[in-house]
Amino acid sequence: MKKILYSFILLAMLSTLLSAKTYHWKKGTTFLSFLRNNGIPQKLYYNLDSDDKELIAEIRSGQKYSIKKNRILIPITDELQIQIIGKKKLSLEPIPFETLKGSIHLTVKKSFEKELYAKTHSKGLLKSLKSAYTSLNLKKIKKGDKISIFYEQKRRDGKAIDNPKILASHITINKKSYYNYLAKDGKHYDSLGEEYKKIKKSYTPYIRPIQNTRVSSGFTHRRFHPILHRYKAHLGIDYANCTGTPIKSTAKGKIIYRGWKGGYGRCIKIQHANGLVSLYAHMSRYRKGLKVGSWVPQGKIIGYVGSSGRSTGAHLHFGMYKNGKAINPARYVRVTKHKTLVHKLKGKDYIALRKKVVHYRNKFKKLRKNGGKPLYIKKNNYLVMRDNRAKKVNL
Ligand SMILES: [Zn+2]
């Protein structure tokens, strides 16, 4: 009888030793006082580098932590935990998680969003699908269209972490195919290596040569000239400003003239793309080092405002010429344009993606036949894993 009792006590002791006990981090407890209370040398903390110390300072009161045998685990973030082994070792370790793989194929009957959720019980999957196809309007998916997805979900303690990752997917919209593959860089590409994301870039092809300044005279074919006292065309824009104000090139180009030019005084001409030439006149001086043949980027200081040549005061005369004919610079300057860029995989990355395309070819075929294996199945009022191991999950 005694023997049985002893072995029972021993068993009970053993099981408490083996199973982890959980505690809550008490309010006001500092990490150092925690070490002291548990008889752990504080030098283990002082030996850490400053980044780790900073992270450790983030333990929240109420945080659950566990003690199992001689191992203490205190989570700090969703991914990192403090591990203390015995009285000798203190380190930051990743919190382990499991990765589950799922798949789904469906033919849309009415609303693909509702039907996808009904089959997968994952709101995150829809979010992931939308971000995998950023440049494709999924609202166009209608009755009869098809969706196939291979995905994986990270879980920790039965709880989903982040949204699922879409490894490969195929959507047909009105019989048009859109294959999508996750590449090593974490971005989504079509079968030819073009990213499912268009980057809209706005740019100003021609900028004002002087920022924040007043236009004292605009472009006209008839203007009363203050010095010549007669009507004369004004084939440019005058920007009034102080002597010495920097003048910037309106766009990138090549300097084709730098010198004195009659009434224009000291001036520079720059040749741009599309047969355009810009002219900057009445300068007080040029920027050092610039000569005919120099290439300048957009916005480069090329000289300084002055009153050289036929001029009544310090100003910049800015002209633009298309194929030698004066045009109104106001039509070009400060007009913001947009261009769309698409990132395309090249070289090794492209080859790796093409291997994926081949790898998934048969998998898609099978998936279309068997309908796939979503990760979660609804049973009564809670979700269970598809292998029927009842496990409540928080999606
Ligand atoms: Zn002028």
Residues whose N, C-alpha, C, O or C-beta is under 5 A from the ligand:
A	BS01	ZN	D238 H317
